[in-house]
Amino acid sequence: MGSYEGDVIIGMLDTGIWPESASFRDEGFGPPPAKWKGICQTENNFTCNNKIIGARFYDTDNLADPLRDTKSPRDTLGHGSHTASTAAGRAVENASYYGIASGVARGGVPNARLAVYKVCWGGGCSPADILAAFDDAIADGVDILSISLGSEMPAAYNKEPVAIGSFHAMKNGILTSCSAGNKGPYRRQISNYAPWALTVAASTIDRSFVTKVVLGNGQTILGTSLNNFHLDGTSFPLVYSGDAANITSAMSPDIAGICFPGTLSTLKTRGAVVLCNILSDSSGAFSAEAVGLIMASPFDEIAFAFPVPAVVISYDDRLKLIDYIRTTEYPTATILSTETTTDVMAPTVVSFSSRGPNPISPDILKPDVTAPGSNILAAWSPRGLSSVWVFDDRQVDYYIISGTSMSCPHVTGAASYIKAAHPTWSPAAIKSALMTTATIMDPRKNEDAEFAYGSGHINPLKAVDPGLVFDASEADYVDFLCKQGYNTTHLRMITGDSSVCPSNEPGKAWDLNYPSFGLSLLDGEPVQASYLRTVTNFGSPNSTYHSNITMPPSFAVLVEPPVLTFSEVGEKKSFKVIITGSPIVQVPVISGAIEWTDGNHVVRTPIAVFNNKPYVFAPLDDYPEKKNSHPFQGSTIYHQNGIFDAIKF
């Protein structure tokens, strides 16, 4: 497969790339494929090679931060280098973050080519730039697009730049892989929900980072962080921040408990390990001259890096530490260096990953799949932050961050792997292969079920040979949009051509040839739906697939016909799915699935039935506004006054 990967060009719409990184070296690469028609903008000493074969940058709305950004494709934030190397980075030995997670770092398709489109800056990402980058990438000749960014609020398809751009890409045979967003665990917060794009949730990997707090009484508390500092087991006074309020500055114990800079009395915290009530960027520890920091947070799947010895613990363990402090005359503690351990519960969908249902078209199940997005080591810009503190002046070549920004390029790599094996497959066929072969996730670990993980966890090796695929063309998506209530004027804002809606009569999304089944119902509405699907045989020429249905007994699912017989590759067969049952009230989601098997392949499509109130969105006839849509910045933190202003996991 490696020799074919070199013909695949991945377009990255992100914060640029650091071309000198070892992950992007081009030793052994020949010239770019003949289909490549792009350029390399070389401003401010940027260079391309036979790995990074093209690079452009855009800043229509002057979003570049003069203190952090460089007007070139060069990545000064780190996010773009991280996503690009996750998708297609070369293998790099002994990569680590200060010795943590040491090993080989490589992307999903290390022999693929990269084309970089820098649309995001310190101030955000302009919709105009995103659309321009889509147009350029299509004209340049990319095969797969990777988009680890998204709008803050849901919008109609003709108002959402990624939806419009990815539609144009789909028209030209290019699949767009998108991040689902980082607003979990709340429902209906998902980004990039267009059915022609591939939406990716984030899951854990089987590696976790444990940082221990050892108390003076010998008790050990387990926490999480990326702590490369060594206190050599030396114990220091342990101080609760609520007991160290800066009275001179009129700070209350409640305010001091948050550990904002200036809220703590240095007389009490100097040389001590300080316990804080919430997660922060550790600037309070600096101003208080503390030697170490312990913070409480619900984000226990995520390991953050700090510029001081620090650890994040659970709220329950915070109460244990306060009790120890209150009942001990001289409480002490030390923070040990981070250890790498095995997470036996993985994969589970991380709490920050945005959940469905789809806010605009709830009968189109989103997200589509999940992939690794927690504590991912990948290439970084030396000019990017090396910890959560904005004034940390250390430089790193590899960094560990978390987010659907990280899971998206995993799927980009998997899609590129399929594209290398099947260069003529449509975007919908590649997407279908990833969805129908995904590994089933355990709903006992993920209470949001399909709204958390979609069809399941990607399995690229199986996806190369899916057996049957659910294909769809531009005409199918145009029909879908017309049934969703888009008139010809609205439709052309998306398609950019002379497409026409034959009728303004709204309809259901049930007949779009999608590799999953969603049924959104109002409370008390009868459960009765009919879906038409068509599959294309890419397995054995002569094969027979039998259907198997899994659904709670309160529902009846009929598949007609229940058996599909094929006599050649490329042959198409259609079937109907009818779901009936008693009305449901206040039901979050009821899960089922249909599996087609020929004894060799298993083609699985999930079913999700749920109660849902329709989302009311802005008028359709407005073109995308000139407003920022921010990138999902992994564990990068936007600072204001030295504290967390907003966290974009």
C-alpha positions as CSV (number, residue, x, y, z in Angstrom):
1,M,0.0,0.0,0.0
2,G,2.9,2.4,0.7
3,S,3.9,2.8,-2.9
4,Y,0.3,3.9,-3.8
5,E,0.2,6.3,-0.8
6,G,2.6,8.6,-2.6
7,D,0.0,9.3,-5.2
8,V,-2.5,10.6,-2.6
9,I,-2.5,14.3,-1.8
10,I,-4.0,15.4,1.6
11,G,-5.1,19.0,1.9
12,M,-4.9,20.5,5.4
13,L,-7.0,23.6,6.2
14,D,-5.5,24.6,9.5
15,T,-2.9,27.0,11.1
16,G,-0.1,26.1,8.6
17,I,2.9,23.8,9.0
18,W,6.4,23.8,10.4
19,P,8.3,22.5,7.3
20,E,11.6,21.8,9.1
21,S,10.0,19.2,11.4
22,A,11.4,15.7,11.0
23,S,7.8,14.5,10.4
24,F,7.8,16.3,7.1
25,R,11.2,15.4,5.6
26,D,11.1,14.1,2.0
27,E,14.0,11.7,1.8
28,G,13.1,8.9,-0.7
29,F,10.2,10.9,-2.2
30,G,10.0,11.4,-5.9
31,P,8.5,14.5,-7.5
32,P,4.8,15.4,-6.9
33,P,2.2,13.4,-8.8
34,A,1.5,14.7,-12.3
35,K,-2.1,15.7,-11.3
36,W,-0.7,18.3,-8.8
37,K,-1.3,21.9,-10.0
38,G,-0.7,23.9,-6.8
39,I,1.9,26.4,-5.7
40,C,4.1,27.0,-2.7
41,Q,4.0,30.5,-1.2
42,T,7.5,31.1,0.2
43,E,7.0,34.4,2.1
44,N,9.1,34.8,5.3
45,N,11.5,32.0,4.5
46,F,8.9,29.2,4.0
47,T,9.9,26.2,1.8
48,C,8.2,23.2,0.3
49,N,9.7,19.8,-0.6
50,N,8.5,16.6,-2.1
51,K,6.5,15.8,1.1
52,I,4.9,19.2,1.5
53,I,4.2,19.8,-2.1
54,G,2.1,23.0,-1.8
55,A,1.3,25.7,0.7
56,R,-0.9,28.8,0.7
57,F,-2.0,31.3,3.4
58,Y,-5.1,33.6,3.7
59,D,-6.0,36.4,5.9
60,T,-8.9,38.4,4.4
61,D,-10.1,39.7,7.8
62,N,-6.7,40.5,9.4
63,L,-7.0,37.9,12.1
64,A,-3.3,37.3,12.4
65,D,-1.9,38.1,15.8
66,P,1.2,40.3,15.3
67,L,2.8,38.9,18.4
68,R,2.4,35.2,17.5
69,D,1.6,34.8,13.8
70,T,3.8,35.0,10.7
71,K,2.4,36.0,7.3
72,S,3.3,32.8,5.5
73,P,2.2,29.2,5.5
74,R,4.5,28.7,8.5
75,D,2.7,27.4,11.6
76,T,3.5,29.5,14.7
77,L,0.7,28.0,16.8
78,G,1.4,24.3,16.5
79,H,-2.1,23.1,15.8
80,G,-1.6,22.7,12.0
81,S,1.7,20.8,12.4
82,H,0.1,18.5,14.9
83,T,-2.8,17.6,12.6
84,A,-0.7,17.3,9.5
85,S,1.7,14.9,11.1
86,T,-1.1,12.9,12.6
87,A,-2.6,12.4,9.2
88,A,0.6,11.8,7.2
89,G,3.8,12.4,9.2
90,R,6.9,10.4,8.4
91,A,8.1,7.9,11.1
92,V,10.3,9.7,13.7
93,E,12.2,7.7,16.3
94,N,12.4,8.7,19.9
95,A,9.8,11.4,19.6
96,S,8.4,12.6,23.0
97,Y,7.4,15.5,25.1
98,Y,10.3,15.9,27.5
99,G,10.7,12.1,27.7
100,I,6.9,11.5,28.1
101,A,5.3,9.1,25.6
102,S,8.7,8.3,24.0
103,G,8.6,6.2,20.9
104,V,8.0,6.3,17.2
105,A,5.7,9.1,16.0
106,R,4.2,8.6,12.6
107,G,1.0,9.5,10.7
108,G,-1.7,7.3,9.3
109,V,-0.3,7.4,5.7
110,P,3.4,8.5,6.1
111,N,4.1,8.3,2.3
112,A,1.2,10.5,1.3
113,R,1.8,14.1,0.1
114,L,0.7,17.2,2.0
115,A,-0.8,20.4,0.7
116,V,-1.2,23.1,3.3
117,Y,-3.8,25.9,3.4
118,K,-3.3,28.2,6.3
119,V,-6.8,29.7,7.1
120,C,-6.5,30.0,10.9
121,W,-4.6,32.5,13.0
122,G,-4.3,33.7,16.6
123,G,-7.6,35.6,16.0
124,G,-9.5,32.7,14.5
125,C,-10.5,31.6,11.0
126,S,-12.4,33.7,8.4
127,P,-15.3,32.0,6.5
128,A,-14.1,33.8,3.4
129,D,-10.6,32.3,3.8
130,I,-12.0,28.9,4.4
131,L,-14.1,29.0,1.2
132,A,-11.2,30.4,-0.8
133,A,-8.9,27.6,0.5
134,F,-11.5,25.0,-0.5
135,D,-11.6,26.4,-4.0
136,D,-7.8,26.4,-4.3
137,A,-7.5,22.9,-2.9
138,I,-10.0,21.6,-5.4
139,A,-8.2,23.3,-8.3
140,D,-4.8,22.2,-7.0
141,G,-5.7,18.5,-7.2
142,V,-5.9,17.3,-3.6
143,D,-7.6,13.9,-3.0
144,I,-8.7,14.2,0.7
145,L,-9.3,17.3,2.8
146,S,-8.9,17.5,6.6
147,I,-10.7,20.3,8.5
148,S,-10.0,20.5,12.3
149,L,-12.1,23.6,12.7
150,G,-15.8,24.5,12.9
151,S,-18.4,27.2,13.6
152,E,-19.4,28.0,17.1
153,M,-23.2,27.8,16.5
154,P,-25.3,25.6,14.1
155,A,-26.4,27.2,10.9
156,A,-28.3,26.3,7.8
157,Y,-26.1,24.5,5.2
158,N,-26.1,27.6,2.9
159,K,-24.7,29.7,5.8
160,E,-22.0,27.4,7.0
161,P,-18.6,27.7,5.2
162,V,-17.4,24.1,5.8
163,A,-20.7,22.7,4.6
164,I,-20.5,24.8,1.4
165,G,-16.8,24.1,0.8
166,S,-17.1,20.4,1.5
167,F,-20.1,20.2,-1.0
168,H,-17.9,21.7,-3.7
169,A,-15.1,19.2,-2.8
170,M,-17.6,16.3,-2.9
171,K,-18.7,17.5,-6.4
172,N,-15.1,17.1,-7.5
173,G,-14.6,13.7,-6.0
174,I,-12.9,14.8,-2.7
175,L,-13.9,13.6,0.7
176,T,-13.7,16.2,3.6
177,S,-12.9,14.8,7.0
178,C,-14.1,17.1,9.8
179,S,-13.9,17.4,13.6
180,A,-17.1,17.0,15.5
181,G,-16.4,19.8,18.0
182,N,-15.4,20.0,21.6
183,K,-18.6,21.0,23.4
184,G,-19.4,17.7,25.0
185,P,-20.8,16.1,26.9
186,Y,-23.9,18.2,26.1
187,R,-26.1,16.9,23.3
188,R,-26.9,18.6,20.0
189,Q,-23.7,20.6,20.1
190,I,-22.0,18.9,17.1
191,S,-20.2,20.8,14.4
192,N,-19.7,19.9,10.7
193,Y,-23.0,18.0,10.4
194,A,-23.4,18.1,6.6
195,P,-24.2,14.6,5.3
196,W,-21.6,14.9,2.4
197,A,-18.8,15.4,4.9
198,L,-17.3,12.9,7.4
199,T,-17.8,13.9,11.0
200,V,-15.3,12.5,13.6
201,A,-15.8,12.2,17.4
202,A,-12.8,11.7,19.8
203,S,-12.0,8.7,21.8
204,T,-9.4,7.6,24.3
205,I,-6.3,5.5,23.5
206,D,-5.0,2.6,25.6
207,R,-2.2,4.9,26.9
208,S,-2.8,7.2,29.8
209,F,-0.5,9.5,31.8
210,V,-0.6,9.2,35.6
211,T,0.9,11.7,38.0
212,K,1.0,10.8,41.7
213,V,0.7,13.0,44.7
214,V,2.3,11.5,47.8
215,L,1.2,12.9,51.1
216,G,3.2,13.1,54.3
217,N,1.1,10.3,55.8
218,G,2.2,8.0,53.0
219,Q,-1.2,8.1,51.1
220,T,-1.0,8.4,47.3
221,I,-3.5,10.3,45.2
222,L,-3.6,9.5,41.4
223,G,-4.0,12.4,39.0
224,T,-3.2,13.4,35.4
225,S,-0.8,15.8,33.8
226,L,2.4,15.9,31.7
227,N,4.8,16.5,34.5
228,N,8.5,16.2,33.5
229,F,9.7,18.0,36.6
230,H,11.6,16.1,39.3
231,L,11.1,17.0,42.9
232,D,13.3,14.0,43.9
233,G,10.6,12.8,46.3
234,T,11.2,15.8,48.6
235,S,8.1,16.8,50.6
236,F,6.9,20.4,50.8
237,P,4.3,22.1,53.0
238,L,0.8,21.4,51.5
239,V,-1.4,24.5,51.6
240,Y,-5.1,24.8,50.6
241,S,-5.5,28.0,48.6
242,G,-8.7,28.8,50.4
243,D,-6.7,29.1,53.6
244,A,-4.1,31.4,51.9
245,A,-6.2,34.3,50.9
246,N,-4.4,37.6,50.2
247,I,-6.2,39.6,53.0
248,T,-4.2,42.7,52.2
249,S,-5.8,42.8,48.8
250,A,-9.3,42.1,50.2
251,M,-9.4,38.5,48.8
252,S,-12.0,36.1,50.3
253,P,-11.3,32.4,50.8
254,D,-13.7,31.6,47.9
255,I,-11.8,33.8,45.5
256,A,-8.4,32.5,46.8
257,G,-9.7,28.9,46.2
258,I,-9.6,29.6,42.4
259,C,-5.9,30.6,42.6
260,F,-6.0,33.6,40.3
261,P,-2.8,35.6,40.3
262,G,-2.7,38.0,43.2
263,T,-5.4,36.2,45.2
264,L,-2.9,34.2,47.4
265,S,-0.7,35.3,50.2
266,T,2.9,34.7,49.3
267,L,3.8,34.4,53.0
268,K,1.7,31.2,53.1
269,T,2.4,29.7,49.7
270,R,6.1,30.5,49.1
271,G,7.9,27.1,48.7
272,A,4.7,25.1,49.2
273,V,2.6,22.8,47.2
274,V,-0.7,24.6,46.7
275,L,-4.1,22.9,46.3
276,C,-6.6,24.9,44.1
277,N,-10.3,24.3,43.6
278,I,-10.3,24.5,39.7
279,L,-8.1,23.9,36.7
280,S,-6.0,26.9,35.7
281,D,-3.0,27.8,33.7
282,S,-0.8,27.8,36.8
283,S,0.0,31.5,36.7
284,G,-1.4,31.8,40.2
285,A,1.3,29.4,41.4
286,F,4.0,31.6,39.8
287,S,2.7,34.8,41.4
288,A,2.4,33.0,44.7
289,E,6.0,31.5,44.5
290,A,4.7,28.0,45.0
291,V,6.9,25.0,44.2
292,G,4.0,22.8,42.9
293,L,0.3,22.9,42.1
294,I,-2.6,20.5,42.6
295,M,-5.9,21.3,40.8
296,A,-9.3,19.7,40.6
297,S,-11.1,19.2,37.3
298,P,-13.7,17.0,35.7
299,F,-11.5,16.6,32.6
300,D,-9.7,13.5,34.0
301,E,-9.1,12.0,30.5
302,I,-6.9,14.9,29.5
303,A,-3.2,15.4,30.4
304,F,-2.2,19.0,30.5
305,A,1.4,20.3,30.5
306,F,2.3,23.1,33.0
307,P,5.5,25.1,33.5
308,V,5.8,23.9,37.1
309,P,5.3,20.6,38.9
310,A,1.5,20.2,38.7
311,V,-1.2,17.6,38.6
312,V,-5.0,17.5,38.0
313,I,-7.1,15.4,40.3
314,S,-10.8,14.6,40.8
315,Y,-13.1,16.7,42.9
316,D,-13.5,13.7,45.3
317,D,-9.8,13.5,45.8
318,R,-9.7,17.3,46.4
319,L,-12.0,16.7,49.3
320,K,-9.6,14.0,50.7
321,L,-6.7,16.5,50.5
322,I,-8.6,19.2,52.3
323,D,-9.5,16.7,55.0
324,Y,-5.8,15.7,55.3
325,I,-4.8,19.4,55.6
326,R,-7.5,20.1,58.2
327,T,-6.6,17.1,60.4
328,T,-2.8,17.2,60.2
329,E,-0.6,19.6,62.1
330,Y,2.1,19.8,59.4
331,P,0.6,18.6,56.1
332,T,3.2,17.9,53.4
333,A,3.1,16.5,49.9
334,T,5.3,16.0,46.8
335,I,4.4,15.6,43.1
336,L,6.1,12.8,41.2
337,S,7.0,12.8,37.6
338,T,4.4,11.5,35.1
339,E,4.3,7.7,34.4
340,T,2.8,6.1,31.3
341,T,0.2,3.5,32.0
342,T,-2.3,1.3,30.2
343,D,-5.9,2.4,30.0
344,V,-7.9,-0.9,30.0
345,M,-11.2,0.9,29.5
346,A,-10.2,2.4,26.1
347,P,-11.6,3.2,23.7
348,T,-14.3,5.4,25.2
349,V,-15.6,8.6,23.8
350,V,-14.0,11.5,25.8
351,S,-16.3,13.9,27.7
352,F,-15.3,16.9,25.6
353,S,-16.3,15.4,22.3
354,S,-19.5,17.0,20.9
355,R,-22.6,14.8,20.9
356,G,-25.4,14.5,18.4
357,P,-28.1,14.5,17.4
358,N,-27.6,16.5,14.2
359,P,-29.0,20.0,15.0
360,I,-30.1,20.8,11.4
361,S,-31.0,17.4,9.9
362,P,-31.7,15.1,12.9
363,D,-32.5,12.1,10.8
364,I,-29.0,12.1,9.5
365,L,-27.1,10.5,12.4
366,K,-24.0,12.4,13.5
367,P,-21.1,12.0,14.4
368,D,-20.3,9.3,11.7
369,V,-17.3,7.6,13.5
370,T,-14.9,8.1,16.3
371,A,-11.1,7.9,16.4
372,P,-8.2,8.6,18.8
373,G,-8.4,12.2,20.1
374,S,-7.1,12.1,23.7
375,N,-3.4,12.7,24.6
376,I,-2.0,12.5,21.1
377,L,1.7,13.0,20.6
378,A,2.5,14.7,17.2
379,A,4.7,17.3,15.6
380,W,4.6,20.9,16.9
381,S,5.8,24.3,16.0
382,P,8.8,25.5,18.1
383,R,7.0,28.8,18.2
384,G,3.9,27.3,19.7
385,L,3.1,27.1,23.4
386,S,4.9,24.3,25.2
387,S,2.4,24.2,28.1
388,V,-0.9,25.8,29.0
389,W,0.9,29.0,30.3
390,V,1.2,31.6,27.6
391,F,4.5,33.0,29.0
392,D,6.2,29.6,29.0
393,D,9.2,30.3,26.8
394,R,10.4,26.7,26.3
395,Q,10.3,25.2,22.8
396,V,9.3,21.7,21.8
397,D,9.2,19.8,18.5
398,Y,6.5,17.3,19.7
399,Y,3.6,18.0,22.0
400,I,0.7,16.1,23.5
401,I,-2.8,17.6,23.1
402,S,-6.4,16.4,23.0
403,G,-9.5,17.2,20.9
404,T,-11.6,16.3,18.0
405,S,-8.9,18.3,16.1
406,M,-6.7,15.3,16.8
407,S,-9.3,12.6,16.0
408,C,-10.1,14.2,12.6
409,P,-6.7,13.7,11.0
410,H,-6.7,10.1,12.2
411,V,-9.7,9.5,10.0
412,T,-8.1,11.7,7.3
413,G,-5.2,9.2,7.2
414,A,-7.6,6.2,7.2
415,A,-9.6,7.8,4.3
416,S,-6.3,8.4,2.4
417,Y,-5.4,4.8,3.0
418,I,-8.6,3.7,1.3
419,K,-8.2,6.2,-1.5
420,A,-4.7,4.7,-2.2
421,A,-6.3,1.3,-2.5
422,H,-9.3,2.4,-4.4
423,P,-8.5,5.6,-6.3
424,T,-11.7,5.7,-8.3
425,W,-14.0,5.4,-5.2
426,S,-16.3,8.4,-4.6
427,P,-16.3,10.4,-1.3
428,A,-19.5,8.6,-0.2
429,A,-18.0,5.2,-0.9
430,I,-14.9,5.9,1.2
431,K,-17.1,7.3,4.0
432,S,-19.4,4.3,3.8
433,A,-16.4,1.9,4.0
434,L,-15.2,3.6,7.2
435,M,-18.6,3.6,8.8
436,T,-19.9,0.1,8.0
437,T,-16.6,-1.6,9.2
438,A,-16.2,0.5,12.3
439,T,-15.6,-1.4,15.6
440,I,-18.7,-1.5,17.8
441,M,-18.3,0.7,20.9
442,D,-19.6,-0.4,24.3
443,P,-22.8,1.6,25.1
444,R,-22.3,0.8,28.8
445,K,-19.2,3.0,28.7
446,N,-20.8,5.6,26.5
447,E,-24.3,6.5,27.7
448,D,-24.9,8.7,24.7
449,A,-24.4,5.7,22.4
450,E,-24.6,6.7,18.7
451,F,-24.7,10.4,19.5
452,A,-21.2,9.9,21.0
453,Y,-19.5,7.5,18.7
454,G,-21.7,7.2,15.5
455,S,-21.1,3.9,13.8
456,G,-18.2,3.1,16.0
457,H,-14.4,3.3,16.2
458,I,-12.5,3.3,12.9
459,N,-10.9,0.1,11.6
460,P,-8.8,1.1,8.5
461,L,-7.7,-2.4,7.7
462,K,-11.2,-3.7,7.4
463,A,-12.4,-0.5,5.6
464,V,-10.2,-1.3,2.7
465,D,-12.4,-4.3,2.0
466,P,-15.9,-3.5,3.2
467,G,-17.8,-5.8,0.9
468,L,-20.8,-3.5,0.2
469,V,-20.8,0.3,0.1
470,F,-23.6,2.9,0.3
471,D,-22.7,5.3,-2.5
472,A,-24.2,8.8,-3.2
473,S,-23.8,11.4,-5.9
474,E,-24.2,15.2,-6.1
475,A,-27.8,14.6,-7.4
476,D,-28.6,12.6,-4.3
477,Y,-27.5,15.4,-2.0
478,V,-29.4,18.0,-4.1
479,D,-32.5,15.9,-3.7
480,F,-31.8,15.7,0.1
481,L,-31.5,19.5,0.3
482,C,-34.7,20.1,-1.6
483,K,-36.6,17.8,0.7
484,Q,-35.1,19.7,3.6
485,G,-36.9,22.8,2.5
486,Y,-34.2,24.6,0.4
487,N,-35.6,26.4,-2.6
488,T,-33.6,26.8,-5.8
489,T,-32.0,30.1,-4.6
490,H,-30.8,28.6,-1.3
491,L,-29.7,25.4,-3.1
492,R,-27.4,27.3,-5.5
493,M,-25.7,29.1,-2.6
494,I,-24.4,25.6,-1.7
495,T,-23.9,24.0,-5.1
496,G,-22.5,27.0,-6.9
497,D,-24.1,25.8,-10.1
498,S,-27.5,25.8,-11.9
499,S,-29.1,23.1,-9.7
500,V,-32.9,23.3,-9.4
501,C,-35.3,22.1,-6.8
502,P,-38.3,20.6,-8.7
503,S,-40.6,21.3,-5.7
504,N,-40.6,23.3,-2.5
505,E,-42.5,20.6,-0.8
506,P,-40.5,19.5,2.3
507,G,-39.8,15.8,2.8
508,K,-37.8,13.4,4.9
509,A,-34.1,12.7,4.8
510,W,-34.9,9.0,5.1
511,D,-34.1,8.1,1.4
512,L,-30.6,9.7,1.3
513,N,-28.4,6.7,0.7
514,Y,-26.7,7.0,4.1
515,P,-24.8,4.2,5.9
516,S,-26.9,4.7,9.1
517,F,-30.6,5.2,10.1
518,G,-31.8,8.0,12.3
519,L,-35.4,8.5,13.4
520,S,-36.1,11.8,15.2
521,L,-39.6,11.9,16.8
522,L,-41.5,14.4,18.9
523,D,-42.8,13.1,22.2
524,G,-45.8,10.8,21.6
525,E,-45.3,10.7,17.8
526,P,-45.9,7.3,16.3
527,V,-42.9,5.2,15.4
528,Q,-43.3,4.6,11.8
529,A,-40.6,5.2,9.1
530,S,-39.6,3.7,5.8
531,Y,-36.1,4.0,4.3
532,L,-34.8,3.1,0.9
533,R,-31.1,2.1,0.5
534,T,-28.9,0.9,-2.3
535,V,-25.6,-1.0,-1.9
536,T,-22.9,-1.6,-4.4
537,N,-20.9,-4.8,-4.3
538,F,-17.2,-4.4,-4.0
539,G,-16.6,-7.8,-2.5
540,S,-16.7,-11.2,-4.2
541,P,-18.3,-11.2,-7.7
542,N,-20.6,-14.0,-6.7
543,S,-21.9,-13.4,-3.2
544,T,-25.0,-13.6,-1.1
545,Y,-25.6,-11.3,1.9
546,H,-28.1,-12.2,4.6
547,S,-29.5,-9.5,6.9
548,N,-29.5,-9.7,10.7
549,I,-31.4,-7.2,12.8
550,T,-30.7,-6.1,16.4
551,M,-33.3,-4.0,18.0
552,P,-35.2,-3.8,21.3
553,P,-38.4,-6.0,21.3
554,S,-40.7,-2.9,21.6
555,F,-39.8,-2.1,18.0
556,A,-40.3,-4.0,14.7
557,V,-37.7,-3.6,12.0
558,L,-38.5,-5.2,8.6
559,V,-35.8,-5.5,5.9
560,E,-37.2,-6.3,2.4
561,P,-35.7,-8.2,0.8
562,P,-33.8,-9.8,3.6
563,V,-31.3,-11.5,1.3
564,L,-29.2,-9.8,-1.5
565,T,-27.5,-11.8,-4.2
566,F,-24.8,-10.4,-6.4
567,S,-23.2,-11.8,-9.6
568,E,-20.5,-9.2,-10.3
569,V,-18.4,-6.5,-8.8
570,G,-20.0,-3.1,-9.1
571,E,-23.6,-4.5,-9.2
572,K,-26.2,-2.5,-7.2
573,K,-29.1,-3.9,-5.1
574,S,-31.7,-1.9,-3.3
575,F,-33.6,-2.8,-0.1
576,K,-36.2,-1.1,2.1
577,V,-36.2,-0.8,5.9
578,I,-39.4,-0.2,7.8
579,I,-39.4,0.7,11.5
580,T,-42.5,0.6,13.6
581,G,-43.3,0.7,17.3
582,S,-45.3,2.3,20.1
583,P,-44.9,6.1,20.6
584,I,-41.9,7.1,22.8
585,V,-41.8,9.9,25.3
586,Q,-38.7,11.6,26.7
587,V,-36.4,8.9,25.3
588,P,-32.8,10.0,24.7
589,V,-31.9,7.3,22.2
590,I,-32.8,3.7,21.5
591,S,-30.1,1.8,19.6
592,G,-30.2,-1.0,17.1
593,A,-28.4,-2.1,13.9
594,I,-28.7,-4.0,10.7
595,E,-25.8,-6.3,9.6
596,W,-25.4,-7.8,6.2
597,T,-22.9,-10.7,6.0
598,D,-21.7,-13.0,3.2
599,G,-19.6,-15.1,5.6
600,N,-16.6,-13.0,5.0
601,H,-17.7,-9.4,5.2
602,V,-19.9,-7.8,7.9
603,V,-21.6,-4.6,6.7
604,R,-23.1,-2.9,9.8
605,T,-25.4,0.1,9.8
606,P,-26.6,1.5,13.2
607,I,-30.2,2.6,13.9
608,A,-31.0,5.4,16.4
609,V,-34.5,6.2,17.5
610,F,-34.9,9.2,19.8
611,N,-37.1,12.1,20.9
612,N,-35.9,15.5,19.6
613,K,-37.2,19.0,19.4
614,P,-36.5,20.6,16.1
615,Y,-33.8,23.2,16.1
616,V,-34.8,26.7,15.0
617,F,-32.1,28.3,12.9
618,A,-31.6,31.6,11.1
619,P,-33.3,32.4,7.8
620,L,-32.0,30.5,4.8
621,D,-31.6,33.4,2.4
622,D,-28.6,35.0,4.1
623,Y,-25.1,34.3,2.8
624,P,-22.4,33.3,5.3
625,E,-21.7,36.2,7.6
626,K,-18.2,37.6,8.1
627,K,-17.7,36.2,11.5
628,N,-14.9,34.0,13.0
629,S,-15.2,30.3,13.3
630,H,-12.6,29.2,15.7
631,P,-10.4,26.1,15.3
632,F,-10.7,23.4,17.9
633,Q,-7.4,24.0,19.5
634,G,-6.7,20.6,21.2
635,S,-5.5,21.6,24.7
636,T,-4.4,25.0,23.6
637,I,-5.9,27.6,25.9
638,Y,-6.9,31.1,25.1
639,H,-5.7,33.4,27.9
640,Q,-7.1,36.6,29.4
641,N,-5.6,38.1,32.5
642,G,-3.5,35.0,33.1
643,I,-6.4,32.6,33.5
644,F,-8.4,30.3,31.3
645,D,-10.6,32.5,29.2
646,A,-11.9,29.7,27.1
647,I,-10.8,26.1,26.7
648,K,-11.0,24.6,23.2
649,F,-10.3,20.9,23.9
